[in-house]
Amino acid sequence: MDFINELRQFATRAYQIKSAITTEEGTKNSLVLPFFQMLGYDIFNPLEFVPEYAADFGVKKDARVDYAIMVDGNPIILIECKPYNENLAKHKGQLFQYYAATPAKFGILTNGITYKFFTDLNAPNKMDSEPFLIFDVLDIDEHLIPELKRFAKQTLDIEAAFNAASELKYTRKIKDVLQTMREEPSDNFVKYMLTEIYEGAKTQKVIDEFREPIKQAFDQYINDIINERLQSAIRSASSADNLIVEVSENEPAEEIIEKQSYGDRDATLEELEAFAIVKSILWNMCDVNRLSYKHTRDYTVVLFDNNSSKRICRFWFDKKQKYITTPHPDDSKKMVRHDIEKLNDIYKHSDFVKEVCSRYL
């Protein structure tokens, strides 16, 4: 089994058992140790994976970090564990002290679901206050999988991983800044944009007037990119099936129709986007190729293994309202309604979608 499928399998299991874990020891045994075993480490070999590694610091003696990964007899990666659902932010100080007391190059703080990777980019032998990599097994970012794989036993290269850490750190910060500027553009950001589009004086009044249009333009630009990629995917799929997709330059993206129909009408691009969102929600639980959709006059249904008795959810979209429904947890013949205002709101109901999918795995 390749790494990505192992990771999906691990994520599915973690989702199924997480609510039954109540202690730190349960987190270690049920989530953390299997995670590092998946990365190829022999968790039962004390020459390779040491539990309760001594990390005395200052006047505090007998201080021990939960695990240390050893290379040639030296600790390279320290792992500090906290109970599932514990807020990790308040515990990084403890790992900071362990890190300073050992020759380790990396530190990992985890609650079994979220794994925060630290190193010493700012000052040698002094762990950075911010992680360079955050990996969530229940919300897998596929772009981070190669970075996680750097820490697998067979591909562990300390120097290469350290060099990549700097790029990862600043890439993550840049993304955070872009996200902030998208949600609430700062005065400096608005002023920078104005230098490209506005010739008048950049007074505070002008900055305030342009803040909302810049937010809207940011969102529209992202939506345009998404629609462009979806249209490209639709055209490619249609070409493979000898189908023709007609796209008019004057036609709104939501009204573009895919010509392959399973029911009384064709699926709109909006429904295809919703289907893509469901696939992204379930990406870390199952092979998304097992998901398909069919549509009728009133709704589009997402199926597992193309089985009409294995419904994941239904999309009910019309001009007046939008909502999705999922099978009731106690009676799959009944449906639970979830109202949405925009497609991204589907992510707010991820737990319901994942719970339904877990029934069919």
Beta strands, then each sheet from edge to edge (+ up, - down):
strand 1: 49-54
strand 2: 64-71
strand 3: 74-81
strand 4: 106-110
strand 5: 114-118
strand 6: 133-136
strand 7: 291-295
strand 8: 300-304
strand 9: 307-317
strand 10: 322-327
strand 11: 335-340
sheet 1: 1+ 2- 3+ 4+ 5- 6+
sheet 2: 7+ 8- 9+ 10- 11+
end
